[in-house]
Amino acid sequence: MKNRQSHSEIDFKTKKRKFKRSADTSTGTALSSDIYKIKYSIKEGSGKRPEFAKKARIKQARRLYSPIEAEKLKRDNGIYSAEPENLKRAKRSLVLKPAPKDPTAPKTRIKGKAGIMLSEIKEHLAHIDYVTVLIVSALSCIGILAVHSATLTKGTSRFDFMQIAMTVIGFCIMFALSYVDYDAITKNYRIILIINVLMLTITAIFGTGADGSGETNHNWLRIGSVGIQPAEIGKILYIITFAAHLDAVKHRINNIKTLLGLFLHSGLIIGLVLLERDLGQATVYIAITIVMLFAARLSIWYFLGAGTAALASAPLIFSNLEDYQKQRILVGFNPEIDPLDKGYQAIQSKTAIASGGISGLGYRSGYLSQSSLLPAKQTDMIFAVISEETGLIGSLTVIFLLFALIVRLFMNAVSADKMSGALICAGVGGMIMYQAVENIGMCLGMLPVIGITLPFLSYGGSSVLGLYLAIGMVISVYSKNDRFYFNKGKI
């Protein structure tokens, strides 16, 4: 009967009223489990889901399952994707394979060392003092041209070949020495001092003169037809050892005992040069010593005292000189005293300089430079050859280049990070300054002719090599400066 309600319908209505009462009295909605119980307890009816069950259902948050969780759910619910029976799963291997090699890495140890050395050379070339190199190159080129013009009357190309060869070898030695850390060289100053002493001692005993006779001086060592002047090479060795000595005693430089040790050091080397009867080179060593002591901040009172003592002892020193040395000094200040002998060279040099005028007589067109009337024109009097052929313009150009080089060397001394490096630059600068002033002064007849060459311009293998060794040390100091700190390191 229609009016008769089934037992299931009555049970459903009763549960619905209980659910509403519990929903009104409780703080939240019904549990989802109760809703599902009501839903699946309906056995008869329209088959539709009750409205209250739809509204009361809570939506659960969705999220992505990890592969492991998804695999577990499939296994628990018995759901698997259809796969071919013969499909084999990929096996994972735990064996680690070596990483591929860097394509830029060297394949052999030799190539690796070569690459490291090449990178170091590139880094070194980026920090070379190219201003000094350019000035030295310009002076060397002028010197080669001047020597060629001065030796045309010799009838041989031996002088040209020797000057060019020594210049090329000197350049190579300069760059090689600049690559070496000067600090490692100065640390072995005792060995260098012993080598210098032995070299000068052998020269003083077995040396000959420039002409091979040895009547006036014996400052040359000859091996067959090749002559070497050790005092030229010894100058840079002396600068290195004296700089290391000064650096070791820099904090007590004004102590009397310290000065006595420095005096013994310099006196030993200068005394050996004097034993060779080479007064000109001895004065160069003295000039180097004075400049380096001044750069080491020796008190000015010591210089004043030494100058006073030198003036007081000058008569005694002059009286003990050889006759030819006395004549050189007297005639040097007044060449007209002996115009046909001792003063002849200075007078001819002044004549050549005066005849050049403003623009000169032309390259290889000088009257005195293209004759035998100017003695030692390729060595001591090379400035007279340049002045006669290029005039005042060429003379001032040479003076300007020498002045720029000297200033650059002293600037490197000021900017050096270590005391030893600063003293090396100061010593080389003092050497070149004294030689330039003395050579130009004796060519002008204002200073004694004592056999001092003009740096990088005069002919001479030993002189050129010694100068390039000195410049190599200066460039080493410049390239090894610390550019990452504002302070001066250990000075």
C-alpha positions as CSV (number, residue, x, y, z in Angstrom):
1,M,0.0,0.0,0.0
2,K,1.0,3.5,-0.8
3,N,0.2,5.0,2.5
4,R,2.2,2.3,4.2
5,Q,5.8,3.3,4.6
6,S,8.5,0.7,4.5
7,H,10.7,0.1,7.4
8,S,13.7,1.5,5.5
9,E,12.1,4.8,4.8
10,I,11.1,5.3,8.4
11,D,14.6,4.4,9.5
12,F,16.0,7.0,7.0
13,K,13.8,9.8,8.2
14,T,14.6,9.0,11.8
15,K,18.3,9.2,11.0
16,K,17.8,12.5,9.1
17,R,16.1,14.2,12.1
18,K,18.9,13.0,14.4
19,F,21.5,14.3,12.0
20,K,19.9,17.8,11.8
21,R,19.7,18.0,15.6
22,S,23.3,17.0,15.9
23,A,24.3,19.5,13.2
24,D,22.5,22.4,15.0
25,T,23.9,21.6,18.4
26,S,27.5,20.8,17.4
27,T,30.1,23.4,16.5
28,G,30.9,22.0,13.1
29,T,29.4,20.0,10.3
30,A,28.8,16.2,10.4
31,L,31.6,13.9,9.8
32,S,32.0,12.6,6.3
33,S,31.9,9.0,7.6
34,D,28.4,9.5,8.9
35,I,27.3,11.0,5.6
36,Y,28.7,8.0,3.8
37,K,26.9,5.7,6.2
38,I,23.6,7.5,5.5
39,K,24.2,7.4,1.8
40,Y,24.9,3.8,1.5
41,S,22.1,2.8,3.9
42,I,19.5,3.9,1.4
43,K,18.2,0.7,-0.2
44,E,15.0,2.0,-1.8
45,G,13.8,5.3,-3.2
46,S,14.5,7.4,-6.3
47,G,18.2,6.4,-6.2
48,K,19.3,10.1,-6.0
49,R,21.7,11.3,-3.4
50,P,20.0,13.3,-0.6
51,E,20.5,17.0,-0.8
52,F,21.7,17.4,2.8
53,A,24.4,14.8,2.1
54,K,25.6,16.9,-0.9
55,K,25.8,20.1,1.1
56,A,27.4,18.6,4.1
57,R,30.2,16.8,2.3
58,I,33.6,18.2,2.9
59,K,35.9,18.7,-0.1
60,Q,39.3,17.3,0.6
61,A,42.4,19.1,-0.6
62,R,44.1,17.7,-3.7
63,R,47.9,17.2,-4.0
64,L,50.3,15.5,-6.4
65,Y,51.5,12.1,-5.3
66,S,55.1,11.2,-5.5
67,P,56.1,8.3,-7.8
68,I,56.5,6.0,-4.8
69,E,53.1,7.0,-3.3
70,A,51.4,6.5,-6.6
71,E,53.0,3.1,-7.0
72,K,51.8,2.1,-3.5
73,L,48.3,3.3,-4.2
74,K,48.2,1.3,-7.4
75,R,49.5,-1.8,-5.6
76,D,47.0,-1.4,-2.7
77,N,44.0,-0.9,-5.0
78,G,45.1,-3.5,-7.5
79,I,45.4,-1.1,-10.4
80,Y,48.3,-1.7,-12.8
81,S,48.9,-0.4,-16.3
82,A,49.0,-2.9,-19.1
83,E,52.6,-3.6,-20.0
84,P,54.0,-6.2,-22.5
85,E,55.2,-9.3,-20.8
86,N,58.6,-9.1,-22.6
87,L,59.3,-5.6,-21.5
88,K,62.3,-5.5,-19.2
89,R,62.8,-2.8,-16.7
90,A,66.0,-0.7,-16.8
91,K,68.4,-1.7,-14.1
92,R,70.1,1.2,-12.2
93,S,73.8,0.9,-11.7
94,L,75.5,2.4,-8.7
95,V,78.9,2.4,-10.4
96,L,80.2,6.0,-10.8
97,K,81.9,6.7,-14.1
98,P,84.8,9.2,-14.2
99,A,83.9,12.7,-15.2
100,P,84.9,13.8,-18.7
101,K,88.3,15.6,-18.9
102,D,88.4,19.4,-19.2
103,P,89.0,20.1,-22.9
104,T,91.4,22.9,-22.0
105,A,93.5,20.8,-19.7
106,P,96.9,19.7,-21.0
107,K,97.3,16.1,-22.0
108,T,100.9,15.8,-20.8
109,R,103.0,17.2,-17.9
110,I,105.3,18.9,-20.4
111,K,102.4,20.7,-22.0
112,G,101.1,21.6,-18.5
113,K,104.4,23.2,-17.5
114,A,104.7,25.0,-20.8
115,G,101.3,26.4,-20.4
116,I,102.0,27.6,-16.9
117,M,105.3,29.2,-18.0
118,L,103.6,30.8,-21.0
119,S,100.9,32.4,-18.7
120,E,103.6,33.6,-16.4
121,I,105.5,35.2,-19.3
122,K,102.4,36.9,-20.5
123,E,101.7,38.2,-17.0
124,H,105.3,39.5,-16.7
125,L,105.2,41.2,-20.1
126,A,102.1,43.0,-19.0
127,H,104.0,44.6,-16.1
128,I,107.2,45.6,-17.8
129,D,108.4,49.2,-17.6
130,Y,108.0,49.9,-21.3
131,V,108.9,53.6,-20.9
132,T,112.4,52.6,-19.8
133,V,112.6,50.0,-22.6
134,L,111.6,52.6,-25.3
135,I,114.2,55.1,-24.0
136,V,116.9,52.5,-24.0
137,S,115.9,51.3,-27.5
138,A,116.1,54.8,-28.9
139,L,119.5,55.4,-27.4
140,S,120.8,52.0,-28.6
141,C,119.6,52.8,-32.2
142,I,121.3,56.2,-32.1
143,G,124.4,54.6,-30.8
144,I,124.5,52.0,-33.6
145,L,124.2,54.7,-36.2
146,A,126.8,56.9,-34.5
147,V,129.3,54.0,-34.2
148,H,128.7,53.1,-37.9
149,S,129.5,56.7,-39.0
150,A,132.5,57.0,-36.7
151,T,134.1,53.8,-37.9
152,L,133.7,54.3,-41.7
153,T,137.3,55.3,-41.9
154,K,138.4,52.0,-40.2
155,G,137.7,50.1,-43.4
156,T,136.0,47.2,-41.5
157,S,132.5,46.3,-40.4
158,R,133.7,44.6,-37.3
159,F,132.6,47.5,-35.1
160,D,129.1,47.5,-36.6
161,F,128.7,43.8,-36.2
162,M,130.0,43.9,-32.6
163,Q,127.8,46.8,-31.6
164,I,124.6,45.2,-33.1
165,A,125.4,41.8,-31.7
166,M,126.0,43.1,-28.2
167,T,122.8,45.2,-28.4
168,V,120.7,42.2,-29.4
169,I,122.4,39.9,-26.8
170,G,122.0,42.7,-24.2
171,F,118.2,43.0,-25.0
172,C,117.8,39.2,-24.5
173,I,119.7,39.3,-21.2
174,M,117.7,42.3,-20.1
175,F,114.4,40.6,-20.6
176,A,115.6,37.3,-19.1
177,L,117.0,39.1,-16.0
178,S,113.8,41.1,-15.6
179,Y,111.8,37.9,-15.4
180,V,113.9,36.7,-12.4
181,D,112.9,37.9,-9.0
182,Y,115.5,40.4,-7.9
183,D,114.9,39.5,-4.3
184,A,116.2,36.0,-4.9
185,I,119.3,37.5,-6.4
186,T,120.0,40.0,-3.5
187,K,119.6,37.1,-1.0
188,N,122.8,35.5,-2.5
189,Y,124.8,38.7,-2.3
190,R,127.7,37.1,-0.6
191,I,128.3,34.7,-3.5
192,I,128.0,37.6,-5.9
193,L,130.5,39.6,-3.8
194,I,133.0,36.7,-3.9
195,I,132.6,36.4,-7.7
196,N,133.1,40.2,-8.2
197,V,136.2,40.2,-5.9
198,L,137.7,37.2,-7.8
199,M,137.0,38.7,-11.2
200,L,138.6,42.1,-10.3
201,T,141.5,40.4,-8.6
202,I,142.3,38.3,-11.7
203,T,142.1,41.4,-13.8
204,A,144.4,43.4,-11.6
205,I,147.0,40.6,-11.8
206,F,146.7,39.3,-15.3
207,G,145.0,42.2,-17.1
208,T,146.3,44.4,-19.9
209,G,145.5,47.8,-21.4
210,A,143.1,48.6,-24.1
211,D,146.0,48.5,-26.7
212,G,147.4,45.2,-25.2
213,S,150.5,46.8,-23.7
214,G,149.5,47.5,-20.1
215,E,151.8,50.5,-19.8
216,T,149.2,52.9,-18.4
217,N,146.5,50.5,-17.0
218,H,145.6,46.9,-17.1
219,N,141.9,46.7,-16.8
220,W,141.3,44.3,-19.7
221,L,141.3,40.5,-19.9
222,R,142.0,39.1,-23.4
223,I,141.1,35.6,-24.6
224,G,142.6,35.4,-28.0
225,S,141.3,38.4,-30.0
226,V,138.4,39.0,-27.7
227,G,138.8,41.6,-24.9
228,I,136.6,41.9,-21.8
229,Q,136.6,44.7,-19.3
230,P,135.4,43.1,-16.0
231,A,135.0,46.5,-14.2
232,E,132.0,47.2,-16.5
233,I,130.3,44.1,-15.5
234,G,131.4,44.5,-11.9
235,K,129.5,47.7,-11.5
236,I,126.1,46.0,-11.5
237,L,127.4,43.3,-9.3
238,Y,128.6,45.9,-6.9
239,I,125.2,47.7,-7.0
240,I,123.5,44.4,-6.1
241,T,125.8,43.5,-3.2
242,F,125.9,47.0,-1.8
243,A,122.1,47.3,-2.0
244,A,121.7,44.0,-0.1
245,H,124.2,45.2,2.5
246,L,122.5,48.5,3.0
247,D,119.1,46.8,3.2
248,A,120.4,44.6,6.0
249,V,121.6,47.5,8.1
250,K,119.0,50.1,7.2
251,H,117.8,50.5,10.7
252,R,121.2,51.4,12.1
253,I,122.7,53.1,9.0
254,N,124.0,56.1,11.0
255,N,125.9,53.9,13.5
256,I,129.7,54.2,13.3
257,K,130.3,50.5,13.3
258,T,127.8,50.0,10.5
259,L,129.5,52.7,8.4
260,L,132.8,51.0,9.0
261,G,131.4,47.7,7.6
262,L,130.0,49.6,4.6
263,F,133.3,51.3,4.1
264,L,135.1,48.0,4.0
265,H,132.7,46.7,1.5
266,S,133.0,49.6,-0.9
267,G,136.7,50.1,-0.2
268,L,137.5,46.5,-1.2
269,I,135.9,46.8,-4.6
270,I,137.1,50.3,-5.3
271,G,140.6,49.4,-4.2
272,L,140.7,46.5,-6.6
273,V,139.6,48.8,-9.5
274,L,142.4,51.3,-8.5
275,L,144.9,48.4,-8.6
276,E,143.9,48.0,-12.3
277,R,145.0,51.7,-12.6
278,D,141.6,52.5,-14.0
279,L,140.9,55.9,-12.4
280,G,137.9,56.5,-14.6
281,Q,136.0,53.4,-13.5
282,A,137.0,54.0,-9.9
283,T,135.2,57.4,-9.9
284,V,132.1,55.7,-11.3
285,Y,132.1,53.3,-8.3
286,I,132.6,56.2,-5.9
287,A,129.6,58.0,-7.5
288,I,127.4,54.9,-7.2
289,T,128.4,54.6,-3.5
290,I,127.5,58.2,-2.7
291,V,124.1,58.0,-4.4
292,M,123.2,54.7,-2.8
293,L,124.2,55.9,0.7
294,F,122.1,59.0,0.1
295,A,119.1,56.9,-1.0
296,A,119.6,54.8,2.2
297,R,119.0,57.9,4.3
298,L,122.5,58.4,5.6
299,S,122.7,61.5,7.7
300,I,123.8,64.6,5.7
301,W,126.4,65.4,8.3
302,Y,128.4,62.3,7.2
303,F,128.4,63.7,3.6
304,L,129.6,67.1,4.7
305,G,132.4,65.5,6.8
306,A,133.5,63.2,4.0
307,G,133.5,66.2,1.5
308,T,135.7,68.2,3.9
309,A,138.0,65.3,4.4
310,A,138.3,64.8,0.6
311,L,139.2,68.4,0.0
312,A,141.8,68.3,2.8
313,S,143.4,65.1,1.5
314,A,143.2,66.1,-2.2
315,P,146.8,67.4,-2.3
316,L,148.1,64.1,-0.8
317,I,146.1,62.0,-3.3
318,F,147.2,64.1,-6.2
319,S,150.9,63.8,-5.3
320,N,150.6,60.0,-5.3
321,L,149.1,59.7,-8.8
322,E,151.0,58.7,-11.8
323,D,152.3,61.4,-14.1
324,Y,149.8,60.6,-16.9
325,Q,147.0,60.7,-14.4
326,K,148.1,64.1,-13.2
327,Q,148.3,65.4,-16.7
328,R,144.8,64.1,-17.5
329,I,143.4,66.0,-14.5
330,L,145.2,69.3,-15.2
331,V,144.6,69.2,-18.9
332,G,141.0,68.2,-18.4
333,F,140.2,71.6,-16.9
334,N,142.4,73.5,-19.4
335,P,143.2,71.5,-22.6
336,E,145.2,74.4,-24.0
337,I,148.0,73.6,-21.5
338,D,149.1,70.7,-23.7
339,P,147.3,71.2,-27.0
340,L,149.5,68.7,-29.0
341,D,149.4,65.8,-26.6
342,K,147.2,65.5,-23.6
343,G,144.8,68.3,-24.5
344,Y,144.6,67.4,-28.2
345,Q,141.6,65.0,-27.8
346,A,139.5,67.5,-25.9
347,I,140.4,70.4,-28.3
348,Q,139.4,68.3,-31.4
349,S,136.2,67.3,-29.7
350,K,135.3,70.9,-29.0
351,T,136.0,71.8,-32.6
352,A,133.8,69.0,-33.9
353,I,130.9,70.1,-31.6
354,A,131.3,73.7,-32.7
355,S,131.4,72.9,-36.4
356,G,128.0,71.1,-36.2
357,G,126.1,74.3,-35.7
358,I,122.3,74.0,-35.4
359,S,121.4,71.2,-37.8
360,G,124.8,69.6,-38.3
361,L,126.9,68.7,-41.3
362,G,124.8,65.6,-42.2
363,Y,125.0,61.9,-41.4
364,R,128.4,60.4,-42.4
365,S,129.5,63.9,-43.6
366,G,131.4,65.3,-40.6
367,Y,134.8,66.6,-41.3
368,L,136.5,65.4,-38.1
369,S,134.3,62.4,-37.5
370,Q,135.1,61.1,-41.0
371,S,138.9,61.5,-40.5
372,S,141.5,60.3,-38.1
373,L,141.8,63.7,-36.5
374,L,139.5,62.9,-33.6
375,P,140.9,60.2,-31.3
376,A,138.7,57.6,-29.7
377,K,135.7,58.9,-31.7
378,Q,133.7,55.7,-31.5
379,T,134.1,55.3,-27.7
380,D,135.0,58.3,-25.5
381,M,134.2,61.0,-28.1
382,I,131.0,59.6,-29.6
383,F,129.1,62.7,-28.4
384,A,131.3,64.9,-30.5
385,V,130.5,62.7,-33.6
386,I,126.8,63.0,-33.0
387,S,127.0,66.8,-32.4
388,E,129.1,67.4,-35.6
389,E,126.7,65.4,-37.9
390,T,123.4,66.3,-36.3
391,G,124.2,69.7,-34.7
392,L,122.5,71.2,-31.7
393,I,119.2,69.4,-32.5
394,G,120.8,66.0,-32.3
395,S,122.9,66.9,-29.2
396,L,119.8,68.1,-27.3
397,T,117.9,65.0,-28.4
398,V,120.6,62.7,-26.9
399,I,120.7,64.8,-23.7
400,F,116.9,64.8,-23.4
401,L,116.8,61.0,-23.7
402,L,119.5,60.5,-21.2
403,F,117.8,62.9,-18.8
404,A,114.5,61.1,-19.2
405,L,116.1,57.7,-18.5
406,I,117.8,59.0,-15.4
407,V,114.5,60.5,-14.1
408,R,112.7,57.3,-14.9
409,L,115.2,55.3,-12.9
410,F,114.9,57.5,-9.9
411,M,111.1,57.4,-10.1
412,N,111.3,53.6,-10.0
413,A,113.5,53.9,-6.9
414,V,110.9,56.0,-5.2
415,S,108.0,53.7,-6.1
416,A,109.8,50.4,-5.2
417,D,108.2,48.2,-2.6
418,K,111.4,47.1,-0.9
419,M,114.5,48.9,0.2
420,S,116.8,46.6,-1.8
421,G,114.9,47.3,-5.0
422,A,114.9,51.0,-4.4
423,L,118.6,51.0,-3.8
424,I,119.3,49.0,-7.0
425,C,117.3,51.6,-9.1
426,A,119.1,54.4,-7.3
427,G,122.5,52.9,-7.9
428,V,121.8,52.3,-11.6
429,G,120.4,55.8,-11.9
430,G,123.5,57.3,-10.2
431,M,125.8,55.3,-12.5
432,I,124.2,56.5,-15.7
433,M,123.9,60.1,-14.5
434,Y,127.6,60.3,-13.6
435,Q,128.8,58.6,-16.8
436,A,126.6,60.9,-18.9
437,V,127.7,64.1,-17.2
438,E,131.4,63.1,-17.2
439,N,131.4,62.0,-20.9
440,I,129.6,65.0,-22.2
441,G,131.7,67.3,-19.9
442,M,135.0,65.9,-21.2
443,C,133.8,66.2,-24.8
444,L,133.1,69.8,-24.2
445,G,136.6,70.3,-22.6
446,M,135.1,71.1,-19.2
447,L,136.0,67.9,-17.3
448,P,139.1,65.6,-17.4
449,V,139.3,62.9,-20.1
450,I,139.4,59.8,-18.0
451,G,138.0,57.2,-20.3
452,I,134.3,57.2,-19.4
453,T,131.9,55.9,-22.1
454,L,128.5,57.5,-22.9
455,P,125.8,55.0,-21.8
456,F,124.2,53.0,-24.7
457,L,125.9,55.3,-27.3
458,S,129.6,54.5,-27.1
459,Y,131.1,51.4,-28.7
460,G,132.1,48.6,-26.4
461,G,130.8,45.1,-25.8
462,S,131.5,45.0,-22.0
463,S,130.0,48.4,-21.5
464,V,126.8,47.6,-23.5
465,L,126.3,44.3,-21.7
466,G,126.9,45.8,-18.3
467,L,124.3,48.5,-19.0
468,Y,121.7,46.0,-20.1
469,L,122.3,43.9,-17.1
470,A,121.7,47.0,-14.9
471,I,118.5,47.9,-16.8
472,G,117.3,44.3,-16.5
473,M,117.6,44.5,-12.7
474,V,115.7,47.8,-12.7
475,I,112.8,46.3,-14.8
476,S,112.8,43.3,-12.4
477,V,112.2,45.7,-9.5
478,Y,109.5,47.5,-11.4
479,S,107.7,44.3,-12.5
480,K,107.8,42.7,-9.1
481,N,106.2,45.7,-7.3
482,D,103.1,44.9,-5.2
483,R,100.2,46.5,-7.0
484,F,97.5,45.3,-4.6
485,Y,98.4,47.3,-1.5
486,F,98.7,51.0,-0.9
487,N,101.5,50.8,1.6
488,K,105.2,50.4,0.8
489,G,105.8,46.9,2.1
490,K,109.2,46.6,3.8
491,I,110.7,50.0,3.1
